[in-house]
Amino acid sequence: MQPLDLIGSFEERKFSDFRNPTIDTLIWGSKRHHIPILLEIDVTTARDAIRDQKKKTGQSISFTAWIVKCIAQAVSEYKSIHALRKGKRRLVIFDDVDVAVIVERAVSQGGAGETLPMPYIVRKANEKSVAVISSEIRTAKQSPVAAGEVQIDSTRAAWMTKIYTMLPQFVRDLCFWKPLFRDPFLFKRLMGTVSVTSLGMVSQGGMSWGIPIGIHPLIVAVGAIAKRPGIVDELIVVREYVGLTVLFDHDVTDGAPVARFIKRLQKLMACAYGLKEAQEIDTEQRQVDGENQSCPT
């Protein structure tokens, strides 16, 4: 038997230059001092509220959009969690929470189709309703993407992106990435300050988590939703839980602020924050570090 007979049939394609921005993000993200925290959060109330709203109005609310809203609200209360460094001695802490959502889009390159993750930035997500965020993400998934573009709703000209993707990596680093990390305002404008990626929805096998690589000071990966036993009013009942991975940049924040942020995020998600049909939670459950923080709808 000849060596070629052992290989079998195959197809060879040109490696797409438009994967280079994704590779660059992974390279630079691997240099960040991100600390991952794995959570499982009861989202039964929120899932029921989303289903009830669809039955009553016929309008679907994106589960990811709701999580974006909860994250943005929690970040707005603990702003240091999405701070960006300015040089070696300064931090910039923003009021507005700009959340980059990763959307899978089919693109055509050289006659061959492939799927690329493209970011879409929800600006001022802390000030928008769940319905507005859901509509934005839905529109981003359906909106046309300029040929050669790697970001949805980008303000750059497509030809600039095409030239960038063709440059050697050291030139891309010198001309784009290093200036980006030196300027927190440029970073926020182009990348946002928080990244949310969804890895899956309902799982037949159980919970799942993902630990992504990225460049944002706060990254949240939404895993699968699974039904598990939970305790409500001293009774064991079936509840729905989502696996959530929170990565924070240890260069800009420490464990105590992160713990407060996570505790608040858990409260917001447990009481279906931002959903009109959400049920109120007990006053004791709203206690965060001695403060009575409400969970308004």
CORRATA-V292930 format. One record per backbone hydrogen bond with DSSP energy under -0.5 kcal/mol. CO is the residue of the C=O (numbers start at 0). NH is the residue of the N-H. E is the energy in kcal/mol with one decimal. If there is no record, write none. Layout:
BEGIN
co=CO nh=NH e=E
co=CO nh=NH e=E
END
This chain:
BEGIN
co=1 nh=4 e=-1.0
co=1 nh=5 e=-0.6
co=2 nh=5 e=-1.2
co=3 nh=6 e=-1.0
co=3 nh=7 e=-1.1
co=15 nh=18 e=-1.6
co=16 nh=19 e=-1.8
co=18 nh=22 e=-2.2
co=19 nh=23 e=-3.1
co=20 nh=24 e=-2.2
co=21 nh=25 e=-1.9
co=22 nh=26 e=-2.4
co=23 nh=27 e=-2.8
co=24 nh=28 e=-2.6
co=25 nh=29 e=-1.8
co=27 nh=30 e=-1.0
co=28 nh=31 e=-1.3
co=31 nh=33 e=-1.3
co=32 nh=249 e=-2.7
co=33 nh=35 e=-0.5
co=34 nh=247 e=-1.7
co=36 nh=245 e=-2.9
co=38 nh=243 e=-2.6
co=40 nh=42 e=-0.6
co=40 nh=241 e=-2.2
co=42 nh=46 e=-2.7
co=43 nh=47 e=-2.5
co=44 nh=48 e=-2.2
co=45 nh=49 e=-2.6
co=46 nh=50 e=-2.2
co=47 nh=51 e=-2.7
co=48 nh=52 e=-2.4
co=49 nh=53 e=-1.8
co=50 nh=54 e=-2.0
co=51 nh=55 e=-2.2
co=52 nh=56 e=-2.7
co=52 nh=57 e=-0.5
co=52 nh=58 e=-0.6
co=53 nh=57 e=-1.8
co=59 nh=61 e=-0.5
co=61 nh=65 e=-1.9
co=62 nh=66 e=-2.0
co=63 nh=67 e=-2.5
co=64 nh=68 e=-2.1
co=65 nh=69 e=-2.3
co=66 nh=70 e=-2.8
co=67 nh=71 e=-2.7
co=68 nh=72 e=-2.3
co=69 nh=73 e=-2.3
co=70 nh=74 e=-2.8
co=71 nh=75 e=-2.1
co=72 nh=76 e=-1.0
co=73 nh=77 e=-1.4
co=77 nh=80 e=-1.7
co=78 nh=81 e=-1.8
co=79 nh=82 e=-1.4
co=83 nh=91 e=-3.1
co=84 nh=86 e=-0.5
co=85 nh=88 e=-0.5
co=85 nh=89 e=-1.0
co=89 nh=85 e=-2.9
co=90 nh=92 e=-0.6
co=91 nh=83 e=-2.2
co=91 nh=93 e=-0.6
co=95 nh=97 e=-0.7
co=96 nh=98 e=-0.7
co=96 nh=124 e=-2.4
co=97 nh=99 e=-0.6
co=97 nh=192 e=-2.5
co=97 nh=193 e=-1.9
co=98 nh=100 e=-0.6
co=98 nh=121 e=-3.4
co=99 nh=195 e=-2.8
co=100 nh=102 e=-0.5
co=100 nh=119 e=-2.3
co=102 nh=117 e=-3.1
co=104 nh=115 e=-2.7
co=106 nh=108 e=-0.5
co=106 nh=113 e=-2.4
co=108 nh=111 e=-1.5
co=111 nh=108 e=-2.7
co=113 nh=106 e=-3.2
co=115 nh=104 e=-2.4
co=117 nh=102 e=-3.0
co=118 nh=151 e=-1.4
co=119 nh=100 e=-3.3
co=119 nh=121 e=-0.6
co=120 nh=122 e=-0.9
co=121 nh=98 e=-2.1
co=121 nh=124 e=-0.8
co=123 nh=126 e=-1.8
co=123 nh=127 e=-0.5
co=124 nh=127 e=-0.8
co=128 nh=132 e=-2.3
co=129 nh=133 e=-2.7
co=130 nh=134 e=-2.3
co=131 nh=135 e=-2.3
co=132 nh=136 e=-2.4
co=133 nh=137 e=-2.2
co=134 nh=138 e=-2.4
co=135 nh=139 e=-2.4
co=136 nh=140 e=-2.0
co=137 nh=141 e=-1.1
co=138 nh=142 e=-2.0
co=145 nh=148 e=-2.3
co=149 nh=118 e=-0.5
co=150 nh=153 e=-1.0
co=156 nh=159 e=-1.0
co=156 nh=160 e=-1.4
co=157 nh=161 e=-2.2
co=158 nh=162 e=-2.2
co=159 nh=163 e=-2.3
co=160 nh=164 e=-2.4
co=161 nh=165 e=-1.0
co=162 nh=165 e=-0.6
co=162 nh=166 e=-0.8
co=163 nh=166 e=-1.0
co=167 nh=171 e=-2.1
co=168 nh=172 e=-2.7
co=169 nh=173 e=-2.0
co=170 nh=174 e=-2.8
co=171 nh=175 e=-2.1
co=171 nh=176 e=-1.6
co=172 nh=177 e=-2.8
co=175 nh=179 e=-2.0
co=176 nh=180 e=-2.2
co=177 nh=181 e=-1.2
co=178 nh=182 e=-1.1
co=179 nh=182 e=-0.5
co=181 nh=183 e=-0.6
co=182 nh=186 e=-2.3
co=183 nh=187 e=-2.3
co=184 nh=188 e=-1.9
co=185 nh=189 e=-2.3
co=186 nh=190 e=-3.4
co=186 nh=191 e=-0.7
co=187 nh=191 e=-1.3
co=192 nh=217 e=-0.8
co=193 nh=99 e=-3.6
co=194 nh=219 e=-2.9
co=195 nh=101 e=-1.6
co=196 nh=198 e=-0.5
co=196 nh=221 e=-3.1
co=200 nh=224 e=-2.5
co=207 nh=223 e=-0.5
co=209 nh=211 e=-0.6
co=216 nh=248 e=-2.0
co=217 nh=194 e=-2.3
co=218 nh=246 e=-3.3
co=219 nh=196 e=-2.4
co=219 nh=221 e=-0.5
co=220 nh=222 e=-0.6
co=220 nh=244 e=-2.4
co=221 nh=198 e=-3.6
co=221 nh=199 e=-0.7
co=223 nh=242 e=-1.8
co=224 nh=202 e=-3.0
co=225 nh=240 e=-2.8
co=227 nh=238 e=-2.9
co=229 nh=231 e=-0.6
co=229 nh=236 e=-3.1
co=231 nh=234 e=-1.6
co=234 nh=231 e=-2.9
co=234 nh=236 e=-0.7
co=236 nh=229 e=-3.3
co=238 nh=227 e=-2.8
co=239 nh=42 e=-2.7
co=239 nh=43 e=-0.6
co=240 nh=225 e=-2.6
co=241 nh=40 e=-2.1
co=241 nh=243 e=-0.5
co=242 nh=222 e=-3.7
co=243 nh=38 e=-3.4
co=243 nh=245 e=-0.5
co=244 nh=220 e=-2.6
co=244 nh=246 e=-0.5
co=245 nh=36 e=-2.1
co=246 nh=218 e=-2.5
co=247 nh=34 e=-2.3
co=247 nh=249 e=-0.8
co=248 nh=251 e=-1.5
co=248 nh=252 e=-1.4
co=253 nh=257 e=-1.7
co=254 nh=258 e=-2.7
co=255 nh=259 e=-2.0
co=256 nh=260 e=-2.4
co=257 nh=261 e=-2.8
co=258 nh=262 e=-2.3
co=259 nh=263 e=-2.2
co=260 nh=264 e=-2.6
co=261 nh=265 e=-2.7
co=262 nh=266 e=-1.8
co=263 nh=267 e=-2.6
co=264 nh=268 e=-2.5
co=265 nh=269 e=-2.3
co=266 nh=270 e=-1.7
co=267 nh=272 e=-2.8
co=268 nh=271 e=-1.2
co=271 nh=274 e=-1.9
co=274 nh=277 e=-2.1
co=281 nh=284 e=-0.8
co=281 nh=285 e=-0.7
co=282 nh=285 e=-1.1
co=283 nh=286 e=-1.3
co=285 nh=287 e=-0.5
co=285 nh=292 e=-1.6
co=287 nh=290 e=-1.6
co=290 nh=287 e=-2.2
co=290 nh=292 e=-1.4
co=291 nh=293 e=-0.6
co=295 nh=273 e=-1.1
END
